Structure formats: C-alpha cells, structure tokens
Amino acid sequence: MPPETTVLERTDAPTDRPVETLDVRTLGPPEPLQRTLELLADLPDDVVLVQHNDRAPQFLYPKLDDRGYAHATVETDDAVVTAIWTAEDD
C-alpha cells in the first residue's frame, strides 16, 4: 500500500480519488504555501493533494478554507502530511 494511502486513511479525505504528492519540506516560507496554491489551481477537482512539510502549514489553512477546500493534517515519523481535497456538497 502506498504511503499516501496509509496517510489518507487517517483523515477524512476520499481514498477513491487520484492522488498528487507535493514535498515542500526543504523550502522556506512562503514557498510551500505558494507552490501548494499554484498546484491546486491546476489540478482537476477530483484529485487529492498530499503535501509533505516539516511543520503544520498554519497559514495555508485559512486560504484553503476561503477557496472551498477540505483539509486534514497528520504527523508521520518524517513529515507533517496535509491532505487537501475539494469537498463535495452533501
């Protein structure tokens, strides 16, 4: 099972969608935020973005909320992983 799948299972993110991974652990602010938002703008709505960071992306969360994305963050042994997806209307 791919590591992204294991992480997604620890969140409310859909596990039946395609997954795109973005590793920003080596980037300094504000690059992780900028790269994440730029990539999200280009991704189809059905793709879940899995961001690997060295810390929780606190400044990203309100921007995701404003844009209508759902998100969940979990800590792993080597990263802080945030799943980001377009929330479906209930």
N, C-alpha and C positions, 0 to 999 in steps of 0.2 A: 504494500500500500504506500503510495507517495506521501512524503511528509506533509504536503499541503492538505491532503485529505484527512490525515490524522488531526491536524490543527483545526480544520473546518468543522470536524465532528465535535469539537469542544466549544463551538459557537452556535449561534442561530443561523449562520449563513447556509444558503442552499448548497447541498453537496451533489446535486444533479446537474450543475451548470459547468461550462468550461471555466478553467482557472488560468489566470495570468499572474505571474510572480514578478515582484519588483524588490530588489535588495538595495536598500539605501543605508546600510549600516556604516559604510565608510564615508558618507557625505556629511558635511557640516550644514547647519541651518543657513539659509532657508531651503536648500536644495531638495531635501526629502519631501517637503510639502509641495514645492513647485513641480517636481517630477511626478509625484503621485497625482496631482490635479490635472497635469497635462496628459498623462496616460489615461486617466479616467475619461477625459473628454473625447479621446479617440477610440475607446473600447465600446463594443456593442453592449446594449443594456443587459444581455443575459450572461455576461462574463463576471465572475467574481475575481476581484483583485486581491492578491495576498501580498501585503507589504511586510518585508523583514527589516526591522530597525533595531538600533541599540538602546532605544528608550521608547516609552509610550508617546505617540505623536499628539500631544495635548492641543497644539494649535491647529492641527488638521481636523479634529473632531467637529468644531462648530462650522467649518467650511463644508464638511460632508453633510452635516445636518441641513445647512442652507440650500444645498444642491439636491436634496432628496435621497441621499444615500443612507443605507443602514450600515452599521459597522460594529465590530466586536474585536477586542484585543485580548490575547493570551500571551503569557510568558512561557518560553521554552528554555532549554538549557543554554542555547547560544544566541537567542534573539527575542525581541518583543515582536509578535506577529499580529498584524491587524488585517482582518478580513473586511472587505468593502464590497457592497453589492447594491444594486438598485432594488429597492423594496417594492414588492408587488402590492397592489391595492387589495385589501381584504374585503 
